[in-house]
Amino acid sequence: MHDLVIRNATVVDGTGAPMRTADVAVEAGRFCAVGNDVGAGRREIDAKGMLLTPGWVDIHTHYDGQATWDPYLTPSSWHGVTTAVFGNCGVGFAPVRPGAERYLIHLMEGVEDIPETVLAEGIDFRWESFAQYMDVLDSTPRICDIGTQVPHGALRFYVMGERGVDHAELPTEPEIARMGELLDEALRAGALGFTTSRTTKHRTKDGRFTPGLSAAEPELTGIALAMRRAGTGVIEVNSDFGDGDFERLRAAAEIAQRPLSVLLLQVHNAPDLWKDTRARIHAARRQGLEVTGQVGSRPIGVMMALEGSVHPFVTHPLWIEMSAMTPPERYAAIVSQPELRRRLWAELPDNEHTRWIAAMLPRTFRISMPVDYEPSMADSMTAIAEAAGRNVFDVVLDMLLEENGKALLMNTFENYFDGDLEVVRTLLEDPATISGIADAGAHVGYICDASSATSMLTHWARDRRRGDKLGLEFLVRKQTRDTAHVYGLTDRGVIAPGLRADFNIIDFDALQVLRPEITYDLPAGGRRFVQKAKGYRHTFVAGIEVMHDGEATGALPGRLVRGPR
């Protein structure tokens, strides 16, 4: 008798094959049969009318710190994610010398908007080497599997000290050799890859660029040779792709003989750059290199809220005067004093922040239910203000004060230059791309894209109204088999006998992302945006149910995945 049998499910198996009705049996944490006569189970679930999919494999998260204190890895576990990979974009917390932890915290705070107070209280630095960090991760039961990668920033700082935090500094030959030795050791201990940031968007808390921003060929070559010696690992890069940078990265991947995965999205200051990068990815693939672009499935959404990190009034002297108030106290003060409310929008300071916000408002929209990730430009803050003949900041403040001051606006920061998702559709359909860049665990005060695993299905397969939809089988494969296989995790991502029984049972008609909200549940009472979902009836990890109708069961079968490649 099998441990578990799911009956009458609509199986979307992760390969892209047409969905079919079948029974699925599980034994000892693995699928053992898929078909019409699989035998009996000690537990049976009737999944008639439900989708049965592999669990989502999210390869671009930033749970480097949270994974040490939160066994439930929220919000990802609310969205059917059964494997999460972090250490992306060159930031993380190992290796680290005792007493040097603060720089890595500041780097993570600056790049990924996770507050210093949260990280300082939440992380117990019980490691120095990367292998020791993995051992700490491996010692904690958790709701889903995790994997981690070696961050360039931490590696450089460990070897070069203060010189290593300056991207313009050149490491000596012995320093390059030492970085290579440490990377080789980490990869052999099970790290899934090496990651770096080569974008000016990423800065430390004090405004300095990230350490790996302009690492030159000798440093990249030393890293590549270490990966070649280890014979394992993926190179993950977030780059602005200027001045021949893609070719430098391609050359490093060729030396390493390892896969290269780069972030690929439409940036609004260079809206056609993605075409050039995509062409270079395809050219590298024609030469036999394993190169993929990590793409999103919706706009990069910067949230504006009076309790959040981003809104027009944070630098206003009147707002600063209210900084000691609680959010309810501030709301009450503003709505009870019409003159204060007027002065907030009418006397905004002319500074860099206000000008940045003003530039965002033509692509900023009200968030309501159901959440619309492809809004019309006619519904933007600027368009609404112009139609009403009002100051746009007056309109924004009015909207943010709704719902007792908890209303939300979303700026479509990237992937939305043309006011629709046609570029995103083109990127998703490309065979050289995989799902990524949801940034779960990061940007906690203004981005909540961890829910992309859910909205990718609902928007593209069911709800889209402003263009062509995409097939459900294709979308499932994009964030299961495809993401797993890039990282060599060939034991998961497909519903087939012998593979890990990580899966979701989904009421697709009811599947929906809920409205984002602010909570104060991080260490030190830290604030973050979270977004839940409904429609996930069951989520299983290694054959054990971890979520049921949106609630954790308390089972923690997840483990650290050590690299197979």
For each residue, the residues with C-beta under 8 A, 3 or more apart:
1: 39 40 41 42
2: 5 25 26 27 32 33 38 39 40 41 42
3: 26 27 28 41 42 43 543
4: 25 26 41 42 43 44 45 501 540 543
5: 2 23 24 25 26 38 39 40 41 43 44 45
6: 9 23 24 25 26 44 45 47 52 505
7: 23 44 45 46 47 48
8: 21 23 46 47 48
9: 6 21 22 23 24 47 48 50 51 52 505
10: 19 20 21 47 49 50 51 52
11: 19 20 21 22 24 34 52 495
12: 19 51 52 53 472 473 476
13: 17 34 53 54 494 495 496
14: 53 54 476 477 480 481 493 494 495
15: 477 481 494 496
16: 473 474 476 477 481
17: 13 20 473
18: 473
19: 10 11 12 51 472 473
20: 10 11 17
21: 8 9 10 11
22: 9 11 34 35 36
23: 5 6 7 8 9 33 34 35 36 37 38
24: 5 6 9 11 31 33 34 38 52 495 503
25: 2 4 5 6 31 32 33 34 38 39 41
26: 2 3 4 5 6 29 30 31 32 41 501 540 543
27: 2 3 30 32 543
28: 3 543
29: 26 500 501 542 543 544 557
30: 26 27 497 498 499 500 501 542 543
31: 24 25 26 34 495 496 497 498 499 500 501
32: 2 25 26 27 38 497 498
33: 2 23 24 25 38 39 497
34: 11 13 22 23 24 25 31 38 495 496 497
35: 22 23 38
36: 22 23
37: 23
38: 2 5 23 24 25 32 33 34 35
39: 1 2 5 25 33
40: 1 2 5 44
41: 1 2 3 4 5 25 26 44
42: 1 2 3 4
43: 3 4 5
44: 4 5 6 7 40 41
45: 4 5 6 7 505 538
46: 7 8
47: 6 7 8 9 10 50 52 505 537
48: 7 8 9
49: 10 507
50: 9 10 47 505 506 507 508 537
51: 9 10 12 19 472 504 505 506 508
52: 6 9 10 11 12 24 47 495 503 504 505 506
53: 12 13 14 80 476 480 495 503 504 506
54: 13 14 57 82 476 480 481 492 493 494 495 502 503 504
55: 80 81 82 83 144 480 492 502 503 504 539 540 541
56: 79 80 81 82 83 453 479 480 504
57: 54 81 82 83 85 479 480 483 484 487 489 492 493
58: 61 76 81 83 84 85 435 438 440 450 453 479 483
59: 85 261 294 434 435 436 483 486 487
60: 85 88 236 263 294 436 437 438 439 440
61: 58 76 84 85 86 88 438 439 440 441 442 450
62: 86 88 89 91 108 112 114 439 440 441 442
63: 66 67 70 73 76 84 86 146 440 441
64: 67 86 87 91 92 93 108 148 151 441
65: 68 69 93 108 114 118 119 122 123
66: 63 69 70 73 122 441
67: 63 64 70 73 86 137 140 142 146 148
68: 65 122 123 124 136 137 140
69: 65 66 122 123 523
70: 63 66 67 73 74
71: 140 141 142 143 556 558
72: 77 142 143 552
73: 63 66 67 70 76 77 81 84 142 143 144 146 441 558
74: 70 77 78 530
75: 78 79 440 448 450 451 530 531 532
76: 58 61 63 73 79 81 84 144 440 441 450 453
77: 72 73 74 81 143 144 539 546 547 552
78: 74 75 532 533 536 547 550
79: 56 75 76 450 451 453 454 533 536
80: 53 55 56 453 454 504 506 533 536 539 547
81: 55 56 57 58 73 76 77 84 144 440 453
82: 54 55 56 57 144 145 492 502 503 504 539 540 541 558
83: 55 56 57 58 144 145 146 147 484 489 492 502 561
84: 58 61 63 73 76 81 144 145 146 147 440
85: 57 58 59 60 61 88 146 147 148 149 192 487
86: 61 62 63 64 67 92 146 147 148 149 441
87: 64 92 148 149 150 151 191 192 193 195
88: 60 61 62 85 91 149 195 236 238
89: 62 111 112 151 195 196 197 202 236 238
90: 151 152 153 195 196 197 202 210 211 212 238
91: 62 64 88 104 107 108 111 112 151 153 154 197 202 210
92: 64 86 87 104 108 148 149 150 151 153 154 195
93: 64 65 96 101 104 105 108 123 125 133 154
94: 127 128 129 130 132 133 150 154
95: 128 129 130 133 154 155 158 182 186
96: 93 100 101 104 125 127 128 154 157 158
97: 100 128 158
98: 101 125 128
99:
100: 96 97 103 104 157 158
101: 93 96 98 104 105 123 125
102: 105 106 120
103: 100 106 107 157 165 204
104: 91 92 93 96 100 101 107 108 153 154 157
105: 93 101 102 108 109 116 119 120 123
106: 102 103 109 110 116 204 205 206
107: 91 103 104 110 111 153 165 204 205 210 211
108: 62 64 65 91 92 93 104 105 111 112 114 119
109: 105 106 112 113 114 115 116 119 204 205
110: 106 107 202 203 204 205 206 207
111: 89 91 107 108 197 202 203 204 210
112: 62 89 91 108 109 439 441 442 443
113: 109 309 442 443 444 445 446 447
114: 62 65 108 109 118 119 441 442 444
115: 109 118 119 444 445 522 524 526 527
116: 105 106 109 119 120 205
117: 120 121 523 524 526
118: 65 114 115 121 122 444 522 523 524 526
119: 65 105 108 109 114 115 116 122 123 523
120: 102 105 116 117 123 524
121: 117 118 523 524
122: 65 66 68 69 118 119 522 523 524
123: 65 68 69 93 101 105 119 120
124: 68
125: 93 96 98 101
126: 132 136
127: 94 96 132 133 135 136
128: 94 95 96 97 98 132
129: 94 95 132 133 182 185 186
130: 94 95 133 134 150 182 185 186 189 191
131: 134 135 185 186 189 190
132: 94 126 127 128 129 135 136
133: 93 94 95 127 129 130 136 137 148
134: 130 131 137 138 148 186 189 190 191 560 562
135: 127 131 132 138 139
136: 68 126 127 132 133 139 140
137: 67 68 133 134 140 146 148 560
138: 134 135 559 560
139: 135 136
140: 67 68 71 136 137
141: 71 556 557 558 559
142: 67 71 72 73 146 556 558 559
143: 71 72 73 77 541 546 547 552 555 556 557 558
144: 55 73 76 77 81 82 83 84 502 541 546 558
145: 82 83 84 492 502 541 542 558 559 560 561
146: 63 67 73 83 84 85 86 137 142 558 559 560 561
147: 83 84 85 86 192 487 489 560 561 562 563
148: 64 67 85 86 87 92 133 134 137 191 192 560
149: 85 86 87 88 92 191 192 193 194 195 233 234 236
150: 87 92 94 130 154 155 182 183 186 187 191 193 194 195
151: 64 87 89 90 91 92 154 155 195 196
152: 90 155 156 194 195 196 197 210 211 212 215 223
153: 90 91 92 104 107 156 157 197 210 211 212
154: 91 92 93 94 95 96 104 150 151 157 158
155: 95 150 151 152 158 159 179 182 183
156: 152 153 159 160 164 165 171 179 211 212 215
157: 96 100 103 104 153 154 160 161 164 165 211
158: 95 96 97 100 154 155 164 182
159: 155 156 164 171 175 178 179 182
160: 156 157 163 164 169 171 175
161: 157 164
162: 165 166
163: 160 166 169 171
164: 156 157 158 159 160 161 169 171 211
165: 103 107 156 157 162 204 208 211
166: 162 163 169 208 211
167: 209 210 211 212 213 214 215
168: 214
169: 160 163 164 166
170: 216 218 219
171: 156 159 160 163 164 175 176 179 218 219
172: 175 176
173: 176 177 218
174: 177 178
175: 159 160 171 172 178 179
176: 171 172 173 179 180 218 219 222
177: 173 174 180 181 222
178: 159 174 175 181 182
179: 155 156 159 171 175 176 182 183 219 222 223 226
180: 176 177 183 184 222 223 225 226 229
181: 177 178 184 185 226
182: 95 129 130 150 155 158 159 178 179 185 186
183: 150 155 179 180 186 187 194 223 226 227 230
184: 180 181 187 188 226 227 229 230
185: 129 130 131 181 182 188 189
186: 95 129 130 131 134 150 182 183 189 191
187: 150 183 184 190 191 193 194 226 227 230 232 233 563
188: 184 185 230 232
189: 130 131 134 185 186 562
190: 131 134 187 560 561 562 563
191: 87 130 134 148 149 150 186 187 194 233 563
192: 85 87 147 148 149 233 234 487 488 561 563 565
193: 87 149 150 187 233 234 235 236 258 487 563
194: 149 150 152 183 187 191 223 227 233 234 235 236
195: 87 88 89 90 92 149 150 151 152 235 236 237
196: 89 90 151 152 212 215 235 236 237 238
197: 89 90 91 111 152 153 202 210 212 213 237 238 239
198: 212 213 214 215 237 238 239 240 245 249
199: 202 210 213 238 239 240
200: 203 209 213 240
201: 240
202: 89 90 91 110 111 197 199 209 210 213 238
203: 110 111 200 207 208 209 210
204: 103 106 107 109 110 111 165 207 208 209 210
205: 106 107 109 110 116
206: 106 110
207: 110 203 204
208: 165 166 203 204
209: 167 200 202 203 204 213
210: 90 91 107 111 152 153 167 197 199 202 203 204 213
211: 90 107 152 153 156 157 164 165 166 167 215
212: 90 152 153 156 167 196 197 198 215
213: 167 197 198 199 200 202 209 210
214: 167 168 198
215: 152 156 167 196 198 211 212 219 220
216: 170 219 220
217: 220 221 248 251
218: 170 171 173 176 221 222
219: 170 171 176 179 215 216 222 223
220: 215 216 217 223 224 248 249 251 252
221: 217 218 224 225 252 255
222: 176 177 179 180 218 219 225 226
223: 152 179 180 183 194 219 220 226 227 252 256
224: 220 221 227 228 235 252 253 255 256 258
225: 180 221 222 228 229 255 256
226: 179 180 181 183 184 187 222 223 229 230
227: 183 184 187 194 223 224 230 232 233 235 256 257 258
228: 224 225 231 255 256 257 258
229: 180 184 225 226
230: 183 184 187 188 226 227 233
231: 228 565
232: 187 188 227 258 488 563 564 565
233: 149 187 191 192 193 194 227 230 258 563 565
234: 149 192 193 194 258 259 260 261 486 487 488 565
235: 193 194 195 196 224 227 249 252 253 256 258 259 260 261
236: 60 88 89 149 193 194 195 196 261 262 294
237: 195 196 197 198 249 260 261 262 263
238: 88 89 90 196 197 198 199 202 262 263
239: 197 198 199 245 246 249 262 263
240: 198 199 200 201 245
241: 245 246 262 273 276 277
242: 245
243:
244: 247 248
245: 198 239 240 241 242 248 249
246: 239 241 249 250 262 277 280
247: 244 250 251 280
248: 217 220 244 245 251 252
249: 198 220 235 237 239 245 246 252 253 260 262
250: 246 247 253 254 260 280 284 289 291
251: 217 220 247 248 254 255
252: 220 221 223 224 235 248 249 255 256 260
253: 224 235 249 250 256 257 258 259 260 284 289 290 291
254: 250 251 257 289
255: 221 224 225 228 251 252
256: 223 224 225 227 228 235 252 253
257: 227 228 253 254
258: 193 224 227 228 232 233 234 235 253 290 565
259: 234 235 253 290 291 292 486
260: 234 235 237 249 250 252 253 284 289 290 291 292
261: 59 234 235 236 237 291 292 293 294 434 436 486
262: 236 237 238 239 241 246 249 277 281 291 292 293 294
263: 60 237 238 239 293 294 436 437
264: 274 277 278 281 293 294 295 427 433
265: 274 295 296 300 414 415 427 437
266: 271 273 274 414 415 416 417 423 424 427
267: 270 271 273 274 414
268: 271 413 414 416 417
269:
270: 267 273
271: 266 267 268 274 417 418
272: 275 276
273: 241 266 267 270 276 277
274: 264 265 266 267 271 277 278 423 427
275: 272 278 279
276: 241 272 273 279 280
277: 241 246 262 264 273 274 280 281 293
278: 264 274 275 281 282 293 427 430 432
279: 275 276 282 283
280: 246 247 250 276 277 283 284
281: 262 264 277 278 284 285 291 292 293 432
282: 278 279 285 286 432
283: 279 280 286 287
284: 250 253 260 280 281 287 289 291
285: 281 282 288 289 290 291 432
286: 282 283
287: 283 284
288: 285
289: 250 253 254 260 284 285
290: 253 258 259 260 285
291: 250 253 259 260 261 262 281 284 285 432
292: 259 260 261 262 281 432 433 434 486
293: 261 262 263 264 277 278 281 427 430 432 433 434
294: 59 60 236 261 262 263 264 433 434 435 436 437
295: 264 265 424 427 428 430 433 434 435 436 437
296: 265 299 300 415 424 427 435 436 437 438 449 452
297: 424 428 435 452 455 456 459 460
298: 301 373 374 415 421 424 449 452 455 456 459
299: 296 373 410 412 413 414 415 416 421 424
300: 265 296 412 413 414 415 437 447 449
301: 298 373 410 411 412 413 447 448 449
302: 310 360 410 411 413 446 447
303: 308 310 367 408 409 410 411 446 447 448 516 529
304: 308 310 311 312 364 396 400 408 409 410 411 446
305: 308 310 311 400 406 407 408 409 518
306: 311 313 327 330 331 400 401 405 406
307: 327 405 406 518 527
308: 303 304 305 311 445 446 518 527 529
309: 113 314 445 446
310: 302 303 304 305 314 357 411 445 446
311: 304 305 306 308 314 357 396 400
312: 304 345 348 354 357 358 393 396 397
313: 306 316 318 319 344 345 348 397
314: 309 310 311 319 353
315: 319 320 349 351 353 354
316: 313 319 320 344 347 348 349
317: 320 321 349
318: 313 321 322 340 343 344 347
319: 313 314 315 316 322 323 344
320: 315 316 317 323
321: 317 318
322: 318 319 325 329 330 333
323: 319 320
324:
325: 322 329 330 333
326: 329 330
327: 306 307 330 331 405
328: 331 332 404 405
329: 322 325 326 332 333
330: 306 322 325 326 327 333 334 405
331: 306 327 328 334 335 401 404 405
332: 328 329 335 336
333: 322 325 329 330 336 337 340
334: 330 331 337 340 341 344 401 405
335: 331 332 341 401
336: 332 333
337: 333 334 340 341
338: 341 342
339: 342 343
340: 318 333 334 337 343 344
341: 334 335 337 338 344 345 397 401
342: 338 339 345 346
343: 318 339 340 346 347
344: 313 316 318 319 334 340 341 347 348 397
345: 312 313 341 342 348 391 393 394 396 397
346: 342 343 391 394
347: 316 318 343 344
348: 312 313 316 344 345 354 393
349: 315 316 317 354
350: 354 355
351: 315 354 355
352: 355 356
353: 314 315 356 357
354: 312 315 348 349 350 351 357 358
355: 350 351 352 358 359
356: 352 353 359 360
357: 310 311 312 353 354 360 361
358: 312 354 355 361 392
359: 355 356 362
360: 302 356 357 363 364 411 413
361: 357 358 364 380 381 382 385 392 396 411
362: 359 377 380 381 382 383
363: 360 377 380 411 412 413 416 419
364: 304 360 361 380 381 382 396 409 410 411 412
365: 372 375 379 380 381 409 410 411 412
366: 379 399 407 408 409
367: 303 371 407 408 409 410 515 516
368: 371 372 515
369: 514 515
370: 463 512
371: 367 368 455 513 514 515 516
372: 365 368 375
373: 298 299 301 421 455 459
374: 298 420 421 459 464 465 466
375: 365 372 379 380 412
376: 379 419 466
377: 362 363 380 383 419
378: 383
379: 365 366 375 376 383 384
380: 361 362 363 364 365 375 377 383 384
381: 361 362 364 365 384 385 392 395 396 399 409
382: 361 362 364 385 386 392
383: 362 377 378 379 380 386 387
384: 379 380 381 387 388 395
385: 361 381 382 388 390 391 392 394 395
386: 382 383 389 392
387: 383 384
388: 384 385 395
389: 386
390: 385 394 395
391: 345 346 385 394 395
392: 358 361 381 382 385 386 395 396
393: 312 345 348 396 397
394: 345 346 385 390 391 397 398
395: 381 384 385 388 390 391 392 398 399
396: 304 311 312 345 361 364 381 392 393 399 400 409
397: 312 313 341 344 345 393 394 400 401
398: 394 395 401 402
399: 366 381 395 396 402 407 409
400: 304 305 306 311 396 397 405 407 409
401: 306 331 334 335 341 397 398 405 407
402: 398 399 405 407
403: 406 407
404: 328 331
405: 306 307 327 328 330 331 334 400 401 402
406: 305 306 307 403 517 518
407: 305 366 367 399 400 401 402 403
408: 303 304 305 366 367 515 516
409: 303 304 305 364 365 366 367 381 396 399 400
410: 299 301 302 303 304 364 365 367
411: 301 302 303 304 310 360 361 363 364 365
412: 299 300 301 363 364 365 375 415 416
413: 268 299 300 301 302 360 363 416
414: 265 266 267 268 299 300
415: 265 266 296 298 299 300 412 421 423 424
416: 266 268 299 363 412 413 419 420 421
417: 266 268 271 423
418: 271 422 423
419: 363 376 377 416
420: 374 416 466 467
421: 298 299 373 374 415 416 424 425 464 466 467
422: 418 425 426 467
423: 266 274 415 417 418 426 427
424: 266 295 296 297 298 299 415 421 427 428
425: 421 422 428 429 460 467 468 470
426: 422 423 429 430
427: 264 265 266 274 278 293 295 296 423 424 430 433
428: 295 297 424 425 433 460 470 475 478
429: 425 426 470
430: 278 293 295 426 427 433
431:
432: 278 281 282 285 291 292 293
433: 264 292 293 294 295 427 428 430
434: 59 261 292 293 294 295 478 479 482 483 486
435: 58 59 294 295 296 297 438 452 453 456 478 479 482 483
436: 59 60 261 263 294 295 296 483
437: 60 263 265 294 295 296 300 449
438: 58 60 61 296 435 449 450 451 452 453
439: 60 61 62 112 442 443 447 449 450
440: 58 60 61 62 63 75 76 81 84 449 450
441: 61 62 63 64 66 73 76 86 112 114 444 450
442: 61 62 112 113 114 439 447
443: 112 113 439 446 447
444: 113 114 115 118 441 447 522 526 527 528 529
445: 113 115 308 309 310 527 528 529
446: 113 302 303 304 308 309 310 443 529
447: 113 300 301 302 303 439 442 443 444 529
448: 75 301 303 451 516 529 530 531
449: 296 298 300 301 437 438 439 440 452
450: 58 61 75 76 79 438 439 440 441 453 531
451: 75 79 438 448 454 455 513 516 531 533
452: 296 297 298 435 438 449 455 456
453: 56 58 76 79 80 81 435 438 450 456 457 479
454: 79 80 451 457 458 511 512 513 533 535
455: 297 298 371 373 451 452 458 459 513
456: 297 298 435 452 453 459 460 475 478 479
457: 453 454 460 461 462 472 475 476 508 511
458: 454 455 461 462 463 511 512 513
459: 297 298 373 374 455 456 462 463 464
460: 297 425 428 456 457 464 469 470 475
461: 457 458 469 470 471 472 475
462: 457 458 459 469 508 511
463: 370 458 459
464: 374 421 459 460 467 468 469
465: 374
466: 374 376 420 421
467: 420 421 422 425 464
468: 425 464
469: 460 461 462 464
470: 425 428 429 460 461 474 475
471: 461 474 475
472: 12 19 51 457 461 475 476 508
473: 12 16 17 18 19 476 477
474: 16 470 471 477 478
475: 428 456 457 460 461 470 471 472 478 479
476: 12 14 16 53 54 457 472 473 479 480
477: 14 15 16 473 474 480 481 482
478: 428 434 435 456 474 475 482 483
479: 56 57 58 434 435 453 456 475 476 482 483
480: 14 53 54 55 56 57 476 477 483 484 492 493 494
481: 14 15 16 54 477 484 485 493 494
482: 434 435 477 478 479 485 486 493
483: 57 58 59 434 435 436 478 479 480 486 487 493
484: 57 83 480 481 487 489 490 492 493
485: 481 482 488 489 490 493
486: 59 234 259 261 292 434 482 483
487: 57 59 85 147 192 193 234 483 484 563 565
488: 192 232 234 485 563 564 565
489: 57 83 147 484 485 492 493 561 564
490: 484 485 493 564
491: 499 500 564
492: 54 55 57 82 83 145 480 484 489 499 500 502
493: 14 54 57 480 481 482 483 484 485 489 490 499
494: 13 14 15 54 480 481 499
495: 11 13 14 24 31 34 52 53 54 499 503
496: 13 15 31 34 499
497: 30 31 32 33 34
498: 30 31 32
499: 30 31 491 492 493 494 495 496
500: 29 30 31 491 492 542
501: 4 26 29 30 31 540 542 543
502: 54 55 82 83 144 145 492 540 541 542
503: 24 52 53 54 55 82 495 539 540
504: 51 52 53 54 55 56 80 82 536 538 539 540
505: 6 9 45 47 50 51 52 536 537 538 539
506: 50 51 52 53 80 511 535 536 537
507: 49 50 510 511 535 537
508: 50 51 457 462 472 511 535
509: 535
510: 507 534 535
511: 454 457 458 462 506 507 508 533 534 535 536
512: 370 454 458 533 534 535
513: 371 451 454 455 458 531 532 533
514: 369 371 531 532 533 534
515: 367 368 369 371 408 531
516: 303 367 371 408 448 451 529 530 531
517: 406 529 530 531
518: 305 307 308 406 527 528 529 530
519: 527 528 530
520: 525 526 527
521: 526 528
522: 115 118 122 444 525 526 527 528
523: 69 117 118 119 121 122 526
524: 115 117 118 120 121 122
525: 520 522
526: 115 117 118 444 520 521 522 523
527: 115 307 308 444 445 518 519 520 522
528: 444 445 518 519 521 522
529: 303 308 444 445 446 447 448 516 517 518
530: 74 75 448 516 517 518 519
531: 75 448 450 451 513 514 515 516 517
532: 75 78 513 514 550
533: 78 79 80 451 454 511 512 513 514 536 550
534: 510 511 512 514 550
535: 454 506 507 508 509 510 511 512
536: 78 79 80 504 505 506 511 533 539 547 549 550
537: 47 50 505 506 507 548 549
538: 45 504 505 545 547 548
539: 55 77 80 82 503 504 505 536 545 546 547 548
540: 4 26 55 82 501 502 503 504 543 544 545 546
541: 55 82 143 144 145 502 544 546 555 557 558
542: 29 30 145 500 501 502 557 558
543: 3 4 26 27 28 29 30 501 540 557
544: 29 540 541 555 557
545: 538 539 540 548 553 555
546: 77 143 144 539 540 541 552 553 555 556 557 558
547: 77 78 80 143 536 538 539 550 551 552 553
548: 537 538 539 545 551 553
549: 536 537
550: 78 532 533 534 536 547
551: 547 548
552: 72 77 143 546 547
553: 545 546 547 548
554:
555: 143 541 544 545 546
556: 71 141 142 143 546
557: 29 141 143 541 542 543 544 546
558: 71 73 82 141 142 143 144 145 146 541 542 546
559: 138 141 142 145 146
560: 134 137 138 145 146 147 148 190
561: 83 145 146 147 190 192 489
562: 134 147 189 190
563: 147 187 190 191 192 193 232 233 487 488
564: 232 488 489 490 491
565: 192 231 232 233 234 258 487 488
